[in-house]
């Protein structure tokens, strides 16, 4: 934290690890935190003072909703679109499940 801002220093590494677009994750974090979030040099900067537990919980929620397979729990997933609906497709078990629009 720096004053009234909260910074995730390793945001770029998190994005790489979960294999998702930074814009999608930032949109989710913006909605969850109720504040604007900017990307700057691989860091996510919230225009709000947040506790580390809050930030960790938001990232955990994103992973549960948009990364882990809803059937087998593995992270081997990617987004596909069917009839205008974003679907989470698992490469490990083949399951598909619609995901909530952000």
ZAMAR-353330 format. One record per residue: residue number from 0; y, x, z of N, C-alpha, C in turn. Coordinates in Angstrom, 2 decimals. Each point is the difference from the previous one (the first is absolute). Layout:
! residues N
(site NUM,(Y,X,Z),(Y,X,Z),(Y,X,Z)),
...
END
This chain:
! residues 102
(site 0,(-1.18,0.84,0.00),(1.18,-0.84,0.00),(1.24,0.88,0.00)),
(site 1,(0.98,-0.47,-0.73),(1.29,0.68,0.00),(1.07,-1.08,0.15)),
(site 2,(0.54,-0.13,1.20),(1.03,-1.01,0.24),(-0.55,-1.40,-0.20)),
(site 3,(0.58,-0.71,-0.98),(-0.43,-1.37,-0.27),(-0.97,-0.08,-1.16)),
(site 4,(-0.54,1.13,-0.41),(-0.96,0.02,-1.11),(-1.36,0.48,0.50)),
(site 5,(-1.03,-0.43,-0.70),(-1.36,0.46,0.27),(-0.51,0.64,-1.28)),
(site 6,(-0.59,1.17,0.12),(-0.44,0.74,-1.18),(-1.51,0.27,0.08)),
(site 7,(-0.71,-0.33,-1.07),(-1.41,0.38,-0.12),(0.00,1.26,-0.86)),
(site 8,(-0.17,1.14,0.65),(0.07,1.29,-0.69),(-1.11,0.18,-1.03)),
(site 9,(-1.19,-0.48,0.30),(-1.16,0.23,-0.85),(-0.33,-1.19,-0.90)),
(site 10,(1.00,-0.78,-0.38),(-0.23,-1.20,-0.80),(-0.68,0.34,-1.34)),
(site 11,(0.42,1.07,-0.63),(-0.61,0.41,-1.27),(-1.48,0.27,0.15)),
(site 12,(-0.38,0.65,1.09),(-1.41,0.28,0.26),(-0.79,-1.28,0.26)),
(site 13,(0.62,-0.95,0.69),(-0.65,-1.29,0.28),(-0.26,-0.72,-1.32)),
(site 14,(1.01,-0.05,-0.87),(-0.13,-0.66,-1.30),(-1.13,0.62,-0.81)),
(site 15,(-0.06,1.31,0.01),(-1.05,0.71,-0.75),(-1.37,-0.34,0.58)),
(site 16,(-0.10,-0.02,1.32),(-1.28,-0.26,0.67),(-0.52,-1.42,-0.27)),
(site 17,(0.90,-1.00,0.01),(-0.45,-1.38,-0.20),(-0.01,-0.40,-1.47)),
(site 18,(0.50,0.86,-0.87),(-0.04,-0.21,-1.45),(0.69,-1.30,-0.42)),
(site 19,(1.23,-0.18,0.47),(0.80,-1.17,-0.36),(1.38,0.45,-0.45)),
(site 20,(0.69,-0.89,-0.74),(1.35,0.31,-0.47),(0.96,-0.08,1.18)),
(site 21,(0.90,0.99,0.07),(0.96,0.02,1.10),(0.86,-1.25,0.02)),
(site 22,(0.35,-0.54,-1.17),(0.86,-1.20,-0.04),(-0.68,-1.19,0.69)),
(site 23,(-1.30,-0.15,-0.21),(-0.74,-1.10,0.61),(-0.02,0.14,1.52)),
(site 24,(-0.27,1.21,0.48),(-0.04,0.25,1.44),(1.39,-0.19,0.61)),
(site 25,(1.02,0.51,-0.67),(1.38,-0.15,0.51),(0.40,-1.47,0.08)),
(site 26,(-0.39,-0.79,-0.99),(0.31,-1.43,0.01),(-0.65,-0.67,1.21)),
(site 27,(-1.25,0.36,0.27),(-0.71,-0.54,1.16),(0.69,0.42,1.30)),
(site 28,(0.33,1.28,0.11),(0.65,0.49,1.22),(1.37,-0.63,0.21)),
(site 29,(0.72,-0.24,-1.08),(1.30,-0.67,0.10),(-0.16,-1.39,0.58)),
(site 30,(-0.98,-0.73,-0.52),(-0.23,-1.37,0.48),(-0.47,0.01,1.46)),
(site 31,(-0.93,0.89,0.32),(-0.55,0.04,1.36),(1.01,0.45,1.04)),
(site 32,(0.84,0.96,-0.37),(0.95,0.55,0.98),(1.28,-0.82,0.11)),
(site 33,(0.30,-0.79,-1.04),(1.23,-0.77,0.01),(1.23,0.86,-0.24)),
(site 34,(-0.22,1.21,-0.52),(1.13,0.88,-0.31),(-0.26,0.66,-1.34)),
(site 35,(1.04,0.59,-0.56),(-0.19,0.67,-1.27),(-0.68,1.35,0.23)),
(site 36,(-0.79,0.40,-0.99),(-0.73,1.26,0.06),(0.26,0.72,-1.31)),
(site 37,(0.42,1.26,0.09),(0.27,0.80,-1.19),(-0.97,1.16,-0.07)),
(site 38,(-0.26,0.44,-1.22),(-0.85,1.17,-0.22),(0.89,1.17,-0.35)),
(site 39,(-0.18,1.10,0.72),(0.84,1.17,-0.21),(-0.84,1.26,0.22)),
(site 40,(-0.26,0.73,-1.08),(-0.75,1.26,0.08),(-1.33,-0.15,0.72)),
(site 41,(-0.76,-1.04,-0.35),(-1.32,-0.19,0.60),(0.02,-0.58,1.40)),
(site 42,(1.19,-0.40,0.46),(0.13,-0.61,1.33),(0.45,-1.44,-0.14)),
(site 43,(-0.51,-0.87,0.86),(0.46,-1.38,0.06),(1.02,-0.08,1.13)),
(site 44,(1.18,-0.53,-0.31),(1.07,-0.07,1.00),(0.36,-1.46,0.23)),
(site 45,(-0.26,-0.48,1.21),(0.33,-1.37,0.39),(1.42,-0.01,0.54)),
(site 46,(0.75,-1.02,-0.34),(1.35,-0.16,0.56),(-0.08,-0.82,1.29)),
(site 47,(-0.91,0.39,0.86),(-0.19,-0.66,1.30),(-0.74,0.97,0.91)),
(site 48,(0.18,-0.20,1.28),(-0.68,0.82,0.98),(-1.32,-0.70,0.35)),
(site 49,(-1.11,0.63,-0.37),(-1.32,-0.59,0.23),(-0.84,0.96,0.85)),
(site 50,(-0.86,-0.58,0.82),(-0.92,0.82,0.80),(-1.12,0.51,-0.90)),
(site 51,(-0.54,1.14,0.35),(-1.10,0.58,-0.78),(-1.17,-0.97,-0.09)),
(site 52,(-0.26,-0.74,1.08),(-1.10,-0.97,0.00),(0.25,-1.11,-1.02)),
(site 53,(1.27,-0.42,-0.16),(0.33,-1.02,-0.98),(-0.28,0.49,-1.42)),
(site 54,(0.44,1.22,-0.29),(-0.19,0.58,-1.33),(-1.49,0.15,-0.30)),
(site 55,(-0.74,0.52,0.97),(-1.45,0.16,-0.19),(-0.69,-1.33,-0.23)),
(site 56,(0.41,-1.03,0.74),(-0.59,-1.33,-0.15),(0.29,-0.57,-1.40)),
(site 57,(1.21,0.21,-0.50),(0.34,-0.49,-1.35),(-0.85,0.69,-1.06)),
(site 58,(-0.17,1.31,0.13),(-0.81,0.73,-0.97),(-1.46,-0.44,0.10)),
(site 59,(-0.50,-0.18,1.22),(-1.37,-0.49,0.19),(-0.19,-1.37,-0.65)),
(site 60,(0.99,-0.89,0.18),(-0.08,-1.33,-0.61),(-0.04,0.09,-1.52)),
(site 61,(0.82,0.88,-0.56),(0.00,0.17,-1.46),(-1.37,0.44,-0.48)),
(site 62,(-0.57,0.99,0.68),(-1.31,0.52,-0.39),(-1.07,-1.10,0.08)),
(site 63,(0.02,-0.79,1.07),(-0.99,-1.08,0.16),(0.15,-1.06,-1.11)),
(site 64,(1.23,-0.32,-0.36),(0.25,-1.05,-0.98),(-0.13,0.46,-1.45)),
(site 65,(0.43,1.24,-0.29),(0.15,0.42,-1.39),(-0.80,1.24,-0.41)),
(site 66,(-0.77,0.58,0.91),(-0.75,1.21,-0.35),(-1.49,-0.18,0.27)),
(site 67,(-0.37,-0.39,1.20),(-1.41,-0.12,0.36),(-0.62,-1.25,-0.63)),
(site 68,(-1.23,0.16,-0.51),(-0.72,-1.13,-0.59),(-0.24,-1.05,1.08)),
(site 69,(0.24,-1.25,-0.34),(-0.17,-1.09,0.96),(-1.47,-0.31,0.24)),
(site 70,(-0.90,0.53,-0.84),(-1.43,-0.23,0.16),(-0.69,1.16,0.70)),
(site 71,(0.12,1.21,-0.56),(-0.76,1.14,0.56),(0.86,0.93,0.86)),
(site 72,(1.32,-0.15,-0.04),(0.88,0.80,0.84),(0.32,1.38,-0.52)),
(site 73,(-0.48,0.33,-1.20),(0.28,1.33,-0.56),(1.36,0.02,-0.68)),
(site 74,(0.61,1.18,-0.09),(1.33,0.11,-0.61),(-0.02,0.22,-1.52)),
(site 75,(-1.17,-0.13,-0.63),(-0.14,0.25,-1.43),(0.45,-1.20,-0.83)),
(site 76,(1.26,-0.36,0.15),(0.51,-1.20,-0.66),(1.20,0.31,-0.88)),
(site 77,(0.29,-0.94,-0.87),(1.23,0.04,-0.80),(0.39,-1.44,-0.33)),
(site 78,(1.23,-0.16,-0.46),(0.49,-1.33,-0.37),(-0.31,-0.30,-1.45)),
(site 79,(-0.39,-1.23,-0.26),(-0.09,-0.52,-1.36),(0.75,-1.33,0.01)),
(site 80,(0.31,-0.49,-1.16),(0.69,-1.28,-0.06),(-0.83,-0.98,-0.81)),
(site 81,(-0.23,-1.19,0.54),(-0.73,-1.05,-0.68),(0.82,-1.28,0.08)),
(site 82,(0.35,-0.53,-1.16),(0.77,-1.25,-0.07),(1.26,0.05,0.85)),
(site 83,(0.67,1.16,0.00),(1.25,0.16,0.73),(-0.17,0.21,1.50)),
(site 84,(-1.24,0.16,0.46),(-0.27,0.19,1.42),(-0.46,1.44,0.21)),
(site 85,(0.58,0.67,0.99),(-0.40,1.38,0.31),(-1.31,-0.05,0.79)),
(site 86,(-0.98,0.76,-0.49),(-1.34,0.01,0.59),(-0.34,1.42,0.45)),
(site 87,(-0.64,0.11,1.15),(-0.49,1.28,0.49),(-1.45,0.13,-0.46)),
(site 88,(-0.28,1.00,-0.82),(-1.35,0.21,-0.53),(-0.58,1.26,0.63)),
(site 89,(-1.22,-0.14,0.52),(-0.69,1.12,0.66),(-0.93,0.69,-0.99)),
(site 90,(0.15,1.30,-0.13),(-0.88,0.78,-0.87),(-1.35,0.26,0.68)),
(site 91,(-0.06,-0.06,1.32),(-1.23,0.29,0.73),(-1.00,-1.16,-0.08)),
(site 92,(0.48,-1.22,0.29),(-0.93,-1.13,0.04),(0.24,-1.03,-1.10)),
(site 93,(1.11,0.13,-0.73),(0.28,-0.93,-1.09),(0.71,-1.27,0.41)),
(site 94,(0.26,-0.17,1.28),(0.66,-1.22,0.49),(1.44,-0.08,-0.49)),
(site 95,(0.45,-1.23,-0.17),(1.41,-0.23,-0.33),(0.53,-1.03,0.99)),
(site 96,(1.27,0.15,0.36),(0.64,-0.97,0.87),(1.48,-0.04,-0.28)),
(site 97,(0.58,-1.20,-0.06),(1.44,-0.09,-0.25),(0.76,0.58,1.19)),
(site 98,(1.15,0.59,-0.30),(0.84,0.54,1.07),(1.30,-0.79,0.06)),
(site 99,(0.55,-0.04,1.17),(1.24,-0.72,0.27),(1.16,0.69,-0.74)),
(site 100,(0.82,-0.81,-0.67),(1.18,0.52,-0.67),(1.02,0.42,1.04)),
(site 101,(0.64,1.15,-0.23),(1.02,0.48,0.94),(1.33,-0.60,-0.40)),
END
